[in-house]
Every structure is written in structure tokens, then in C-alpha cells.
Amino acid sequence: MELFNNSTNQLLETALNASMTRQNTISNNIANVDTPNYKAKKTVFSHELERAVDRAKLKAQQTDARHIPFGGIGQMSDGTQVKTRTNTMYNHNGNNVDVDHEMSEMAKNQIYYNTLVDRMNGRFNSIKTVLGQGGG
């Protein structure tokens, strides 16, 4: 049994990394609110996270290092994609950054990030409790 390198911890780490990427994207959008012709970007990762969960369910045993990996927990990446928003226009200079929208997205992302950190802390506290009570 893996205490630290298990599928749940890896999934939480992946989600934290993706949330950090989203935070950087939002920050870049806000920083470029007055840049002419700047197009706002958004980070997409929730569907990638679901796909990572599905991959974690499918495991294959590799008997040789030359075999092509099939699914598996070790292959999870944060799977984020940064896409440009092109279907909106908020300023006459070609810029489409809506500061109110960006601020609300930042608040949602912050809540999501804090939830993940709380969950990760809970897992480590459980391990700490188990280890503290095992030695007698």
C-alpha cells in the first residue's frame, strides 16, 4: 500500500497544478486588460481531470520497458489547455478582457484551490494520525 504515491494523491496534485495554470491565465488576462487587440484566454481542465480519473481505473501490467504504456496512474498530467476566447468583444480596441468576469473566475478558482488543499491536508493528517498511533 502506497501512503504518499497513491492514485488519490496524484489526482489531487494534478488538480492543484491545473488550478495554478488557471490562476496564471486569469492573471495574464487582467494584466492585459488595456492591451490593444489582446484576446482573453481561458484554461480548460475539468474534462481532462475526469479523463485522468478514468485512466486511473484502467491499469495494465508492463512486463518490458519497451512496451507502450496503457493507461496507468503514472501517466497523469494536469492536462490543461489554454484556449483563446475569440467570440467576445468588450472594448473598441479589439481587446475582449472583461475584468468583472475575470475577477469572478479568479474567486471560483481560489475556492476550488482551497478545497483541494484542504482535502490534501486531510489526507496527510490521516496518515499522521495512523503513524502516531502505531508504535505503542
For each residue, the residues with C-beta under 8 A, 3 or more apart:
1: 6
2: 5 6
3: 6 127
4: 9 127
5: 2 9 10
6: 1 2 3 9 10
7: 10 11 56 73
8: 11 12 123
9: 4 5 6 12 13 120 123
10: 5 6 7 13 14 56 73 76
11: 7 8 14 15 49 52 53 56 76
12: 8 9 15 16 116 119 120 123
13: 9 10 16 17 120
14: 10 11 17 18 49 52 76 77 78 79
15: 11 12 18 19 49 78 116
16: 12 13 19 20 113 116 117 120
17: 13 14 20 21 78 80
18: 14 15 21 22 43 45 48 49 78 79 80
19: 15 16 22 23 109 112 113 116
20: 16 17 23 24 113
21: 17 18 24 25 43 45 78 80 82
22: 18 19 25 26 43 45 80 105 109
23: 19 20 26 27 106 109 110 113
24: 20 21 27 28
25: 21 22 28 29 41 42 43 82
26: 22 23 29 30 43 102 105 106 109
27: 23 24 30 31 106
28: 24 25 31 32 41
29: 25 26 32 33 40 41 97 102
30: 26 27 33 97 99 102 103 106
31: 27 28
32: 28 29 35 38 95 97
33: 29 30 95 97 99 102
34: 95
35: 32 38 95
36: 93 94 95
37: 93 94 95
38: 32 35 94 95 96 97
39: 84 85 86 95 96
40: 29 84 85 88 96 97 98 102
41: 25 28 29 82 83 84 85
42: 25 82 83 85 105
43: 18 21 22 25 26 80 81 82 83
44: 47 48 80 81 82 83
45: 18 21 22 48 49 78 79 80 81
46: 49 50
47: 44 50 51
48: 18 44 45 51 52 78 79 80 81
49: 11 14 15 18 45 46 52 53 79
50: 46 47 53 54
51: 47 48 54 55 79
52: 11 14 48 49 55 56 76 77 79
53: 11 49 50 56 57
54: 50 51 57 58
55: 51 52 58 71 72 73 75 76
56: 7 10 11 52 53 59 71 72 73 76
57: 53 54 71
58: 54 55 70 71 72
59: 56 71 72 73
60: 69 70 71 72
61:
62: 65 67 69 70
63: 67
64: 67
65: 62
66:
67: 62 63 64
68:
69: 60 62 72 74 75
70: 58 60 62
71: 55 56 57 58 59 60 75
72: 55 56 58 59 60 69 75
73: 7 10 55 56 59 76
74: 69
75: 55 69 71 72
76: 10 11 14 52 55 56 73 79
77: 14 52
78: 14 15 17 18 21 45 48
79: 14 18 45 48 49 51 52 76
80: 17 18 21 22 43 44 45 48
81: 43 44 45 48
82: 21 25 41 42 43 44
83: 41 42 43 44
84: 39 40 41
85: 39 40 41 42 88 96
86: 39 96
87:
88: 40 85 96 98
89: 94 96
90: 95 96 97 98
91: 94 95 96 97
92:
93: 36 37
94: 36 37 38 89 91
95: 32 33 34 35 36 37 38 39 90 91
96: 38 39 40 85 86 88 89 90 91
97: 29 30 32 33 38 40 90 91 102
98: 40 88 90 101 102
99: 30 33 102 103
100: 103 104
101: 98 104 105
102: 26 29 30 33 40 97 98 99 105 106
103: 30 99 100 106 107
104: 100 101 107 108
105: 22 26 42 101 102 108 109
106: 23 26 27 30 102 103 109 110
107: 103 104 110 111
108: 104 105 111 112
109: 19 22 23 26 105 106 112 113
110: 23 106 107 113 114
111: 107 108 114 115
112: 19 108 109 115 116
113: 16 19 20 23 109 110 116 117
114: 110 111 117 118
115: 111 112 118 119
116: 12 15 16 19 112 113 119 120
117: 16 113 114 120 121
118: 114 115 121 122
119: 12 115 116 122 123
120: 9 12 13 16 116 117 123 124
121: 117 118 124 125
122: 118 119 125 126
123: 8 9 12 119 120 126 127
124: 120 121 127 128
125: 121 122 128 129
126: 122 123 129 130
127: 3 4 123 124 130 131
128: 124 125 131 132
129: 125 126 132 133
130: 126 127 133 134
131: 127 128 134 135
132: 128 129 135
133: 129 130
134: 130 131
135: 131 132
136:
